[in-house]
Amino acid sequence: MIENMTQREKTLAGVTVGALVVALLFGIFFWFLNSYNSNAAVLQGIDSRISDQENLTLQGMQAATRKRYYVQTSPTSKISDAKNQYIAWLNKTLREDIGVNLTGVDPGRNLTLKSDTKVVAEQMLFTIRPKLKLKQLVEFLNAFYSVDTLHRIKLLKLTPLTESTGKKAARTRTGELSAQIQIEVLVLKDGVERDQIANVYRDAGIPIEKAMETIVRRDVFGAANNAPTVKVNKSSSYVSGKPVSINVTTSDADEEDLLTMELIESEVEEAELKPDAKGKKAKLTIPGQTAGKYKLLIRVTDNGLPAKSSEQKVELTFKDPPPKKKAPPKPKKPPPPKNAPKTFITSNLKADGIWRVLITSRMDGKKYRLTEGESFELDGREWEVMEITRDSATFSVDGQEVELERGVPFSEADLEDDE
């Protein structure tokens, strides 16, 4: 049959057979491709179902972990005990630990929480209305959130307290707050029994001192900020050429404020103000200056809200020292009074064969009773008795021999160098 076909027919037959072969090959290819895509979709669905199941398993594990945590931090499962324990914790925290005068705790109605028909928890509500300062409120919030139990603050309402001042009865803040705080506490039914609350604590993440520094010093509820004051000698005099150190102190009625001192104006370039770490005290040092007057200005600023400052002018006077004066000559001391003009021989006595001469000084009241060989001192001279007679006595004075009669003053003695 093929032999009877013309060349043209043979060519057409070959083309037709080749097209059929190609079509068959494409059909086979697309059949395999469709089969592969179907299998890939099936595999992808299987992977998706496996992933979903793994997620459900992971979520279940996480839920179990959270449930164990909630059971661990839940108050005691006995609702009456949980209520009493939480009220006791509030009283201790506010009254004993923080020093707030808490009049009482108002318990609200409990709310029963169910899952379908099963009771899973009891929700307690407490309301307290303390009067406190912002610092005490911060301390309470720090204590509240440090206790890792199932409680939360539902309402916090703060009202600044004021008082009347002045003739026009103006209201000013006292720095105290009237607070209304509502707290919800969740008690799980499958929790464990405990004899007290707050048995799990957590770190607040920031030290309470840092919180105080950040919050309390920016107390927008507090009393109006008071301006600080500077205390320093406003006017003083010093000797020129000598360095000076002056004490400067500051004060502020707001104890929490931090103070900053600075020397903002000075006619002395080398003047320096050195405050301490707290800004409460400082030393104003000035090197020796030439004679003249110098003015300075000191400013102290607090970190209140808004910040306030005060300034104090200081005037220093340096004076040249007065010229040294010659010391006046010391006055000569007057010569000591002479006793000789008032000293006499009052009597000569002989007893037991021994003569004695009695000498009396009317100047100083001294009296002497002497025998031969004895002596006494008169006006810086030593008078030694040499001989005694009835009416006179002979003395040896500085190697000179002198005879004096009764009633004659010793100043009449004829002595050399006698003034």
PyMOL commands that set and color helices and strands:
alter all, ss='L'
color gray80, all
select helices_A, chain A and resi 7-73+79-98+134-146+208-218+340-342+410-412
alter helices_A, ss='H'
color red, helices_A
select strands_A, chain A and resi 105-107+111-115+118-128+131-133+151-165+170-188+229-231+235-239+244-251+259-266+272-275+281-286+292-302+309-319+343-351+354-361+367-370+375-378+381-388+392-397+400-405
alter strands_A, ss='S'
color yellow, strands_A
deselect
rebuild
show_as cartoon
